[in-house]
């Protein structure tokens, strides 16, 4: 899947920062997020709009693949489906723990344009 890479990914632990993205209908933008999969943490997204479709990709980089205990980053791919605005709530947490135990959170405002 080809998508425009967003350089708007906030640094780790920046839960107060909002990320603003624009994507055209039929296009996609990739948002790279820091990974901690080896410690059980995964990113999840809450979305209450059909203006976007979300998919995840977890591709280990060659450097991370060769280091013991290294975690690969996660990539959220945001597909523009129809014009509109949507706020995504991203949370990095262990699936078996409560959402309140998240170690990182991001708010992403996505504007989908024609």
KANOR-V190160 format. One record per residue. N is the residue number from 1. RES is the residue in three letters. PSI is psi as a letter, one per 30 degrees, with the letter a starting at -180 (none if undefined). OMEGA is omega in whole degrees, 0 to 359 (none if undefined). Layout:
BEGIN
n;res;psi;omega
N;RES;PSI;OMEGA
N;RES;PSI;OMEGA
END
This chain:
BEGIN
n;res;psi;omega
1;UNK;j;175
2;UNK;k;176
3;UNK;l;177
4;UNK;k;178
5;UNK;k;176
6;UNK;k;175
7;UNK;g;183
8;UNK;g;181
9;UNK;k;182
10;UNK;l;179
11;UNK;l;181
12;UNK;k;177
13;UNK;g;184
14;UNK;i;187
15;UNK;f;182
16;UNK;f;185
17;UNK;k;176
18;UNK;k;179
19;UNK;k;178
20;UNK;k;180
21;UNK;k;172
22;UNK;k;177
23;UNK;k;178
24;UNK;l;175
25;UNK;k;180
26;UNK;f;179
27;UNK;l;180
28;UNK;l;175
29;UNK;k;180
30;UNK;k;177
31;UNK;j;181
32;UNK;k;182
33;UNK;k;180
34;UNK;k;182
35;UNK;l;172
36;UNK;h;183
37;UNK;e;180
38;UNK;f;176
39;UNK;g;177
40;UNK;g;182
41;UNK;k;178
42;UNK;l;175
43;UNK;k;173
44;UNK;l;182
45;UNK;k;172
46;UNK;k;181
47;UNK;k;182
48;UNK;h;181
49;UNK;l;175
50;UNK;g;177
51;UNK;f;179
52;UNK;l;170
53;UNK;k;185
54;UNK;k;171
55;UNK;l;181
56;UNK;k;174
57;UNK;k;179
58;UNK;j;182
59;UNK;j;178
60;UNK;k;175
61;UNK;l;179
62;UNK;e;180
63;UNK;e;181
64;UNK;e;182
65;UNK;f;183
66;UNK;g;181
67;UNK;k;179
68;UNK;k;177
69;UNK;g;181
70;UNK;k;178
71;UNK;k;176
72;UNK;k;174
73;UNK;l;176
74;UNK;k;180
75;UNK;k;174
76;UNK;k;178
77;UNK;j;183
78;UNK;j;182
79;UNK;k;176
80;UNK;k;183
81;UNK;e;179
82;UNK;l;182
83;UNK;k;178
84;UNK;a;177
85;UNK;k;179
86;UNK;k;174
87;UNK;k;176
88;UNK;k;175
89;UNK;j;182
90;UNK;k;182
91;UNK;k;175
92;UNK;j;184
93;UNK;l;172
94;UNK;k;185
95;UNK;f;183
96;UNK;f;178
97;UNK;l;181
98;UNK;l;179
99;UNK;f;180
100;UNK;f;181
101;UNK;g;180
102;UNK;k;179
103;UNK;f;179
104;UNK;k;178
105;UNK;k;178
106;UNK;k;169
107;UNK;k;182
108;UNK;j;176
109;UNK;j;182
110;UNK;k;175
111;UNK;j;179
112;UNK;k;183
113;UNK;l;177
114;UNK;none;none
END
